[in-house]
Amino acid sequence: MKNKLTKLIDVKSIVTLIMTTIFACLSVKGTASSDQFLTVFTTVIAFYFGTQYQKNSKEDKDNENV
């Protein structure tokens, strides 16, 4: 449980959550257009999940070599 919490609270996760919150608020207020929101949100989420996938793949390869 503590390990999962530690993984959740890292810089990438915090930045992703903050960016999502900010752009959601801007979209609701009408400051950011839906196209801008979609572009930024897609980029941030793709980066986050892409790095998570890469990290997990590397850990799997390291575990196979042991």
Secondary structure, 3 states (H helix, E strand, C coil): CHHHHHHHCCHHHHHHHHHHHHHHHHHHHCCCCHHHHHHHHHHHHHHHHHHHHHHHHHHHHHHHCC
